[in-house]
Amino acid sequence: MAHPQVSTVTKKPQFHSLRPCWLLIYWSVLLLLSGPSIAQYNERPALVGSGNAEVDISGRSIKNKRIRTIHDPSPTGAGGSGAFIVRDPFLAYQLGRNLNFREFRTRDGVLSSIGDLAGLMPDGTTASITARNQLSCSGCHNLPQGNAGGGVSFHKDSGLSRNTPHYYGAGLIEMIALQVRAEILSTCDTNDDGWIDVAEATSAPAISIETHPGGPTVDFGSLALSNGITGVPNLNNIFSVWFVDSSGRPVDGATEIDGMATVGFNFHMSVWGWGQGLGRSALNPTNRAFYWDPANAHSGMQAFDPSTDNDPDGDGVSEATIAGAVQFPATHVAPDRGLCMDALGFSHDDPDGDTYLNEISEGDLDLAEWYMLNLPRPAFAGSRQSFNRGVELMDNMKCTDCHQVRWDIKSQDSTYEGDRRLFDFNVTWNMLTRRLEGELTPLFTKSGMDYVPNRRGSMVLGIFSDFKHHDMGAGFQEIGFGGSVNTLWRTPFLWGVGSGFPWGHDGQSLTLENVILRHDGEGTASRIAYESAPPKDRMKLINFLEKLVLYDVESLPADINGDGTISSNFMVAGMDTGLERLNAEWLFQTPLKIQGRVTVNGNVLTSFAGTNIDQAYQQLTHCRVDSDNDGWPDVWDAAPRVTGYRDGVN
């Protein structure tokens, strides 16, 4: 299998080589490389010594201009989202990363109002979340900073907090969820029309999904209706259900099959969000929705997304996006509906009335989704033998009854989509170097200029979730602002659980042992098994969980060109970039060239500021040129020489 090859990327000879592995180092490596390492995630494209205030010697701040991305599925549309994803996919990944971590500004339309109450509790009257309180996804997802971490707790539904989870491995999570839906339909949708009618619901077997060949099965309930031939299906609360007419189209406001207006149902898994109580599932079913929904709620930036609305047969399920995932307009549509369109192709709707239009474009969502699809998964900071011993302890204490260790993604065929990622980043513990190290494995075939995902099967080891909602009893009870009670929560993914507190949906547990001891309800047997275990076994289990870690993706020592070594002097565009690591900029079609050695206040340092940003980031291509630097590409700008942050003109 070919590795990403860039003619300007080479390695200096090594006196010794390291086995390809993986590494986790917070910011310490970058400190060694360049001095200051904690970057601000706004634009800092200037060179050290230029006298420009917008400088960052670490290179970790955003270098590219904020330009709304044009959605174009064609790989030949220069500067469009399809061309980036198909022909410069590591640039697409980096641009998506920058959209996730960028600190948006007033000129971008962020925060039309600040700190308002928004959303409703199940009673339909009590206000829920405090909205419009962040400039960036990284305002909550920031440990480790500059990554898809977690770490922030905030008030959502109750006086106790809601804990922000990390989203490492987001693409794998989404693919498993979509695969489970596809498997249920392949078994139960006997007439292959894409939804479940009454006859199919009453004759369907119990929904038992195998996690991997020969592995455990997960009971997701039943399609059987609550009243025989009417009512609602008995599916686990992870599923969001909508009810359809005889053509399979969603019926607005319907809450059950009544045999008249509604004769069937459709469904998806809402994998993002801890849970909102019986019948409300969680928050988002796809990574794309997981970007535009919080962008609206927390940053006041509304997305316009025809890709989600691309539902030709009107069944509430879209055609696949450029990244390959169907969306679910039956339950999740972007807030900017595009009811009033500009002749140049963008929406005039302005849902929040702040006069800033099309704040998040369809092309932006293409790139954000691509980044999330390819996000590396967490690591285990120990040997495979110690991993297996830890899993055995979890088995003995009944933890794996819910925290399933492994899921497999099936190869693409007429039912399944296969693994849609561009690459896998496998991080393992090197016993010799005593560190985590990474290895980039391509999951694509190069066909001419196009990068084509192989869509084969893959094993997802160490995810530790059954994707179900469970009643966790009094230990995890949440009493909402208005008095509603919820004890139903999705099994959290334990990968990365060792990288920090707090734990639990509410962030109320400050130790791993405390969150284990809170297990009531369906988790009671596991808690009792833990309490009954010998102290040394309890300690071993905690030590095992502490090794399920996150890491700083960009500073982790890694073999990214497949030669089996991790270079100490990785050469990119003729410049020594130091320790080899997964900086996507090194893998662009035109790799970023760093500034190199500079002297600052008598200290000789390596500057990772870029000297060819326009070329590397394709800012001079047709759909990216923004002559007046107002965030509106010239092809969308009625006055491309007049700065107009709101709509290209004003």
C-alpha positions in Angstrom: 0.0 0.0 0.0 1.4 3.4 -1.0 2.3 5.9 1.6 1.8 9.6 1.1 4.7 10.7 -1.1 5.8 14.3 -1.5 9.0 14.8 -3.5 10.2 17.6 -1.2 9.9 15.4 1.9 13.1 13.4 2.8 14.9 12.2 5.8 18.6 12.6 6.8 20.6 9.5 7.4 20.1 8.0 10.9 22.7 6.5 13.2 20.0 4.2 14.5 16.3 3.6 13.6 13.2 3.3 15.7 10.5 0.7 15.1 7.4 2.5 13.7 5.1 3.1 16.7 3.4 6.0 18.3 3.9 8.7 20.8 2.1 10.9 23.1 3.7 14.1 24.3 1.7 17.0 25.3 3.5 20.2 24.5 7.0 19.2 25.6 8.3 18.2 22.2 7.2 21.4 20.7 8.9 23.3 23.5 12.1 21.6 22.6 11.6 22.3 19.0 10.7 26.0 19.0 10.4 27.5 22.5 6.8 28.7 23.1 4.2 26.2 22.1 0.8 27.2 23.4 -0.7 29.0 20.4 -3.8 31.2 20.0 -6.1 29.8 17.4 -6.6 32.9 15.4 -4.7 33.9 12.3 -1.0 34.3 12.8 0.6 34.0 9.4 3.6 36.4 9.8 7.3 35.5 9.9 9.4 36.0 13.0 11.3 39.3 12.7 8.8 40.8 10.2 7.6 43.3 12.7 4.1 42.0 12.2 2.1 41.4 15.4 0.4 38.3 14.0 3.3 35.9 14.4 3.6 32.5 16.0 7.1 30.8 16.0 5.5 27.5 17.0 3.6 27.3 13.8 0.5 26.0 15.5 -1.7 29.0 15.2 -3.9 29.2 12.1 -2.0 30.4 9.0 -4.8 30.5 6.4 -7.2 33.4 6.0 -10.8 33.0 7.0 -12.4 32.5 3.6 -15.8 30.9 3.2 -15.3 27.6 1.3 -17.2 27.0 -1.9 -19.0 23.6 -2.0 -18.2 21.8 -5.3 -18.1 18.0 -5.4 -16.0 18.0 -8.6 -12.3 17.3 -8.0 -11.5 19.7 -10.8 -13.2 22.8 -9.2 -10.0 24.7 -8.2 -10.3 25.7 -4.6 -13.6 24.0 -4.1 -14.2 21.5 -1.3 -14.3 18.5 -3.6 -10.9 19.4 -5.1 -9.4 19.7 -1.7 -10.8 16.4 -0.4 -10.0 14.4 -3.5 -6.8 15.9 -4.7 -5.2 17.6 -1.7 -6.8 15.7 1.1 -4.3 16.5 3.8 -4.9 20.2 3.1 -8.6 19.5 3.4 -7.9 17.9 6.8 -5.9 20.9 7.9 -8.5 23.4 6.8 -11.1 21.3 8.6 -8.9 21.3 11.7 -8.6 25.0 11.5 -12.4 25.4 11.3 -12.7 23.3 14.5 -10.1 25.4 16.4 -10.4 28.9 14.9 -11.4 31.7 17.3 -14.0 33.4 15.2 -14.3 37.2 15.3 -17.1 39.8 15.1 -16.2 40.2 11.4 -17.1 36.5 10.9 -20.5 36.9 12.5 -19.8 35.2 15.8 -21.9 35.9 18.9 -24.8 38.1 17.7 -25.8 38.0 21.3 -23.9 36.7 24.3 -24.9 34.3 27.1 -28.6 33.9 26.4 -30.7 31.0 27.7 -31.8 28.8 24.8 -33.5 25.5 24.2 -36.2 23.9 26.3 -36.4 21.1 28.8 -38.8 18.2 28.3 -41.6 20.2 30.0 -41.6 22.5 27.0 -41.3 25.6 29.1 -38.1 25.6 31.2 -35.0 27.1 29.5 -32.1 24.8 29.2 -28.6 25.5 27.9 -26.8 28.9 28.2 -26.0 29.6 24.5 -23.7 31.8 22.5 -20.8 31.6 25.0 -17.8 30.5 22.9 -15.7 31.8 20.0 -14.5 28.4 19.0 -15.1 24.6 19.3 -11.8 24.7 21.3 -13.5 26.8 23.9 -14.9 23.5 25.3 -12.9 20.9 23.5 -9.4 21.9 24.6 -7.5 19.3 26.7 -5.0 18.8 25.2 -5.3 22.2 23.7 -5.3 22.4 20.0 -6.8 18.9 19.7 -10.3 17.3 19.7 -10.2 17.1 23.5 -12.7 17.8 26.2 -12.2 19.1 29.7 -14.9 21.8 30.1 -18.1 21.4 32.1 -21.0 23.7 31.7 -24.7 24.0 32.8 -27.0 22.4 30.2 -30.1 20.8 31.7 -29.6 21.1 35.4 -27.8 22.9 38.3 -25.1 20.3 38.0 -22.8 20.4 34.9 -22.6 18.7 31.6 -19.1 17.3 30.9 -17.6 18.0 27.5 -16.2 14.8 26.0 -13.3 14.6 23.6 -14.0 13.5 20.0 -10.8 11.7 19.0 -11.8 8.9 16.7 -15.0 10.7 15.7 -15.0 9.2 12.2 -14.8 5.6 13.6 -17.7 6.4 15.9 -19.9 7.8 13.1 -19.1 4.9 10.8 -20.0 2.3 13.4 -23.3 4.1 14.1 -24.2 4.3 10.4 -23.2 0.6 10.0 -25.5 -0.5 12.8 -28.4 1.3 11.0 -27.5 -0.3 7.7 -27.3 -3.8 9.3 -30.7 -3.4 10.9 -32.3 -2.3 7.6 -30.6 -5.1 5.6 -32.1 -7.6 8.0 -35.6 -6.1 8.6 -36.4 -3.9 5.6 -37.5 -6.9 3.5 -38.9 -4.8 0.6 -35.7 -2.7 0.5 -37.5 0.7 0.5 -35.4 2.2 3.2 -37.9 2.3 6.0 -39.8 -0.1 8.3 -43.6 -0.7 7.7 -45.9 -2.4 10.1 -45.6 -5.9 8.6 -41.8 -5.6 8.8 -41.9 -4.3 12.4 -44.1 -7.1 13.6 -42.1 -9.9 11.9 -38.6 -8.6 12.6 -36.3 -10.6 14.9 -34.8 -9.0 18.0 -32.2 -6.4 17.1 -28.9 -8.1 18.2 -25.8 -6.7 16.5 -22.5 -8.6 16.5 -19.6 -6.2 17.5 -17.1 -8.2 15.4 -17.0 -11.7 13.8 -17.4 -14.2 16.6 -17.5 -11.4 19.2 -20.2 -10.4 21.7 -23.6 -9.1 20.5 -25.4 -6.0 21.6 -29.2 -6.1 22.2 -30.7 -2.9 20.8 -34.3 -3.9 21.5 -37.0 -4.7 19.0 -38.8 -3.1 16.1 -42.1 -4.5 17.5 -44.7 -1.8 18.1 -46.0 -0.9 21.5 -49.6 -1.6 20.6 -49.2 -4.5 18.1 -49.9 -2.8 14.8 -49.7 0.8 16.1 -47.5 2.7 18.5 -43.8 3.1 18.7 -40.9 0.6 18.2 -39.2 -0.8 21.3 -35.7 0.3 20.3 -32.9 1.4 22.7 -33.0 5.1 23.4 -29.8 5.6 21.4 -32.1 5.6 18.3 -34.0 8.6 17.2 -37.2 7.6 15.4 -39.5 9.4 13.0 -42.8 8.3 11.6 -43.6 8.2 7.9 -46.5 8.0 5.5 -47.1 5.3 2.8 -44.4 6.9 0.6 -41.9 6.7 3.4 -41.9 10.5 3.9 -41.7 12.0 7.4 -45.0 13.2 8.8 -44.4 16.4 10.8 -45.4 16.2 14.4 -46.2 12.5 14.3 -45.3 10.6 17.5 -46.4 7.1 16.6 -47.7 4.8 13.9 -51.5 5.3 13.8 -52.3 3.2 10.8 -53.7 6.2 8.9 -51.5 9.2 8.5 -48.4 7.2 9.6 -47.8 3.6 8.5 -44.1 3.1 9.2 -41.0 4.6 10.7 -37.3 5.3 10.1 -34.4 5.8 12.5 -30.8 6.7 13.1 -28.4 6.5 16.1 -27.7 9.8 17.8 -24.2 9.0 18.9 -23.1 12.6 20.0 -24.4 13.7 23.3 -24.8 11.9 26.7 -28.5 11.6 26.5 -31.6 13.7 27.1 -34.0 11.3 28.7 -36.4 8.7 27.6 -37.7 9.3 24.1 -35.3 12.2 23.4 -32.2 10.2 22.5 -29.0 12.3 22.4 -28.0 15.3 20.2 -26.4 14.6 16.9 -26.3 11.6 14.5 -23.4 12.6 12.3 -20.1 14.5 12.5 -21.4 17.1 10.1 -24.4 17.9 12.4 -22.0 17.7 15.4 -20.2 20.7 13.9 -23.0 23.0 12.7 -25.3 22.4 15.7 -22.8 23.5 18.4 -21.5 26.3 16.1 -25.0 27.7 16.2 -25.8 27.0 19.9 -22.4 28.1 21.4 -21.1 30.6 18.8 -24.2 32.0 17.2 -23.0 31.1 13.7 -25.6 29.6 11.5 -24.7 27.1 8.7 -26.3 26.8 5.3 -26.1 23.2 4.2 -27.8 22.0 1.0 -25.9 18.7 1.4 -28.0 17.8 4.4 -31.2 18.7 2.5 -30.1 16.6 -0.6 -32.9 14.1 -0.1 -34.4 13.4 -3.6 -37.0 10.8 -2.5 -38.0 12.8 0.6 -37.5 10.0 3.1 -35.6 12.0 5.6 -32.2 10.5 4.6 -29.9 12.5 2.4 -27.5 11.4 -0.3 -24.0 10.9 0.9 -21.9 14.0 1.4 -18.4 14.4 -0.3 -17.0 12.7 2.8 -19.3 9.8 2.3 -21.8 10.0 5.1 -25.6 10.2 4.8 -27.3 13.0 6.8 -30.8 12.9 8.4 -32.9 16.0 7.4 -35.9 14.2 9.0 -34.5 15.2 12.4 -31.5 17.5 11.8 -31.4 20.4 9.4 -28.9 23.3 9.5 -30.4 26.6 10.9 -29.9 28.6 7.7 -32.5 27.3 5.3 -31.5 29.2 2.3 -35.1 30.4 1.6 -33.7 33.6 0.0 -30.7 33.0 -2.2 -28.2 35.4 -3.7 -27.6 35.1 -7.5 -23.9 34.2 -6.7 -25.0 31.1 -4.7 -25.1 31.9 -1.0 -28.0 32.3 1.4 -29.5 35.7 2.4 -31.6 34.3 5.3 -29.6 35.5 8.2 -31.5 33.5 10.9 -30.2 35.4 13.9 -30.6 38.8 12.2 -27.1 40.1 12.9 -26.7 41.1 9.2 -23.7 38.6 8.8 -24.7 36.2 6.0 -23.8 32.6 5.4 -21.6 32.5 8.5 -20.7 28.8 8.0 -20.8 27.7 4.3 -21.7 24.3 2.9 -18.0 24.0 1.8 -16.9 24.8 5.3 -19.0 21.9 6.6 -17.4 19.6 3.9 -13.9 20.3 5.3 -14.9 20.2 9.0 -16.6 16.8 8.4 -13.5 15.5 6.5 -11.3 16.5 9.5 -13.6 14.8 11.9 -13.8 11.6 9.8 -10.0 11.3 9.8 -9.4 12.3 13.4 -6.9 9.9 15.0 -8.2 7.7 17.8 -6.9 7.6 21.4 -4.0 5.4 22.5 -3.0 2.8 25.1 0.2 3.8 26.9 1.4 0.3 27.6 2.2 -3.0 26.0 -0.3 -5.3 24.2 0.1 -7.8 27.0 -0.8 -5.2 29.7 -3.8 -4.2 27.5 -5.0 -7.8 27.4 -4.6 -8.1 31.2 -6.6 -5.0 31.7 -9.4 -6.2 29.5 -9.4 -9.5 31.4 -9.9 -7.5 34.6 -12.8 -5.6 33.0 -14.3 -8.9 31.9 -14.1 -10.2 35.5 -15.8 -7.2 36.9 -18.5 -7.2 34.3 -17.4 -3.8 32.9 -17.3 -5.2 29.3 -21.0 -6.1 29.5 -21.5 -2.5 28.4 -18.0 -1.2 27.6 -17.5 -3.4 24.6 -13.8 -3.5 23.7 -13.9 -4.0 20.0 -16.1 -3.2 17.0 -15.3 -3.9 13.4 -16.1 -1.8 10.3 -17.2 -4.0 7.5 -15.7 -3.8 4.0 -17.8 -1.9 1.4 -20.4 -3.9 -0.4 -24.0 -3.3 -1.5 -25.0 -2.8 2.2 -22.0 -1.2 3.9 -19.9 1.8 3.1 -16.6 0.4 4.4 -13.9 2.5 6.1 -14.1 5.9 4.5 -11.0 7.4 6.1 -8.0 8.7 4.2 -5.5 7.3 6.7 -5.2 5.5 10.0 -2.9 6.9 12.7 -1.9 4.0 15.0 -0.3 5.1 18.3 1.4 2.5 20.5 3.8 2.4 23.4 7.5 1.9 22.5 9.1 0.0 25.3 12.6 1.1 24.3 12.0 4.8 24.1 9.4 4.8 26.9 7.0 7.0 24.9 4.0 6.9 22.6 4.8 6.9 19.0 2.7 7.1 15.9 2.6 5.5 12.5 0.5 6.8 9.6 -1.0 4.1 7.4 -2.6 5.2 4.1 -6.1 3.9 3.5 -6.3 5.2 -0.1 -5.1 4.3 -3.6 -3.7 7.1 -5.8 -5.5 7.2 -9.2 -3.9 9.9 -11.3 -4.3 13.0 -9.2 -7.1 11.6 -7.1 -6.8 10.0 -3.6 -9.4 7.3 -3.5 -10.3 5.7 -0.1 -10.0 1.9 -0.3 -13.1 1.4 1.8 -12.0 -1.9 3.2 -12.8 -3.2 6.6 -11.0 -2.3 9.8 -10.8 -3.3 13.5 -11.6 -0.6 16.1 -9.9 -1.9 19.2 -10.2 -0.2 22.6 -13.3 1.9 22.1 -15.1 0.4 25.1 -18.7 1.1 24.4 -21.8 -0.7 23.3 -23.4 2.5 21.9 -26.5 2.0 24.1 -28.4 4.1 26.6 -28.7 2.5 30.0 -30.6 3.3 33.1 -27.8 4.1 35.6 -30.0 4.6 38.6 -29.6 7.1 41.5 -25.8 7.3 41.2 -26.2 9.2 37.8 -29.5 10.8 38.4 -30.0 14.3 37.0 -32.8 16.5 38.2 -33.4 19.1 35.6 -33.9 22.9 36.2 -37.7 22.4 36.0 -37.8 19.1 38.0 -37.6 16.5 35.3 -35.6 13.4 36.3 -33.2 11.5 34.0 -31.1 8.4 34.7 -30.7 7.2 31.1 -27.2 7.8 29.6 -25.2 6.5 26.7 -22.3 4.2 27.5 -19.3 6.5 27.3 -16.4 5.5 25.1 -13.6 4.8 27.5 -10.7 5.4 25.1 -8.9 8.5 26.4 -10.5 8.2 29.8 -7.1 8.2 31.5 -6.2 11.7 30.3 -8.0 13.7 32.9 -11.0 14.5 35.0 -13.8 15.2 35.5 -15.7 12.0 34.7 -19.4 11.2 34.3 -22.0 12.9 32.2 -22.2 15.7 34.8 -18.5 16.0 35.5 -19.1 15.4 39.2 -16.5 12.6 39.6 -13.0 13.7 40.2 -11.5 10.2 40.4 -11.9 7.1 38.3 -12.8 5.1 41.3 -15.6 7.6 42.2 -17.2 7.3 38.8 -17.1 3.5 39.1 -18.7 3.6 42.5 -21.6 5.7 41.2 -22.8 2.8 39.0 -26.3 2.0 40.0 -29.3 0.7 38.0 -28.0 -1.4 35.1 -24.5 -0.8 36.3 -25.0 -2.2 39.8 -23.6 -5.7 39.2 -20.4 -4.2 37.8 -20.0 -1.9 40.8 -20.6 -4.7 43.2 -18.0 -6.8 41.3 -15.5 -4.0 41.6 -16.2 -3.5 45.3 -15.8 -7.2 45.9 -12.6 -7.6 44.0 -9.2 -7.8 45.9 -7.7 -4.3 46.5 -4.7 -5.2 44.2 -7.2 -6.0 41.3 -9.0 -2.7 41.9 -5.7 -0.9 41.8 -4.7 -2.7 38.6 -8.0 -1.8 36.9 -7.5 1.9 37.8 -3.9 1.8 36.5 -5.2 0.2 33.3 -7.8 2.9 32.8 -5.2 5.6 33.4 -3.3 4.2 30.4 -6.2 4.9 28.0 -4.9 8.3 26.9 -5.2 11.2 24.6 -2.1 12.9 23.1 -1.1 16.0 21.2 -1.5 14.8 17.6 0.9 17.4 16.1 3.9 16.9 18.4 3.7 13.2 18.7 6.9 11.5 17.3 5.6 9.6 14.3 6.6 7.8 11.0 4.4 9.6 8.5 6.1 8.5 5.2 6.3 4.8 5.8 10.0 4.2 5.9 9.9 2.5 9.3 11.8 5.2 11.2 11.0 8.4 13.1 13.6 10.9 11.9 15.2 13.4 14.2 15.7 15.7 11.2 12.7 15.4 9.0 13.2 17.4 5.8 10.3 19.2 4.2 10.7 21.5 1.2 14.5 21.6 1.9 14.1 22.6 5.5 14.9 20.6 8.6 11.6 20.5 10.6 13.2 18.5 13.5 11.4 15.4 14.9 9.2 13.7 12.4 5.5 14.1 13.4 2.0 14.3 12.0 1.8 17.9 10.9 -0.6 17.7 8.0 1.1 20.7 6.4 4.1 18.4 5.5 1.8 16.3 3.4 0.1 19.0 1.3 0.2 18.9 -2.4 2.6 21.8 -2.0 4.1 21.2 1.4 4.5 24.2 3.8 8.0 25.5 3.9 9.0 26.7 7.4 11.1 29.8 8.1 13.8 27.8 9.9 16.5 29.0 12.3 16.0 32.5 13.7 17.5 34.5 16.5 15.2 36.1 19.0 16.6 38.0 22.0 19.9 36.1 21.6 18.2 32.7 21.5 18.6 30.6 18.3 15.3 28.9 17.7 13.5 27.1 14.9 10.6 29.1 13.5 7.7 27.0 12.1 6.1 30.0 10.6 5.3 29.4 6.9 7.1 31.1 4.0 4.7 29.9 1.2 1.3 30.1 2.9 -0.6 31.3 -0.2 0.8 28.4 -2.3 0.6 25.7 0.3 -3.0 26.6 1.4 -4.1 27.2 -2.2 -5.2 30.7 -1.4 -4.7 31.9 -5.0 -6.9 29.3 -6.7 -10.2 30.3 -8.3 -12.6 29.7 -5.5 -10.2 30.9 -2.7 -9.0 34.3 -4.0 -10.3 37.0 -1.6 -8.9 40.2 -2.9 -10.3 42.4 -0.1 -9.7 40.0 2.8 -13.3 40.1 4.0 -13.9 36.4 4.2 -15.9 36.3 1.0 -14.1 34.7 -2.0 -14.2 36.9 -5.1 -16.5 34.5 -6.8 -19.2 35.1 -4.1 -18.4 38.8 -3.7 -20.4 41.4 -5.6 -17.7 44.0 -4.8 -14.4 42.0 -4.6 -12.3 45.2 -4.1 -14.5 46.6 -1.3 -14.2 45.1 2.2 -17.6 43.9 3.3 -17.5 41.4 6.1 -21.3 41.1 6.4 -22.1 40.0 2.8 -19.1 40.8 0.7 -20.2 44.4 0.1 -21.3 45.9 3.5 
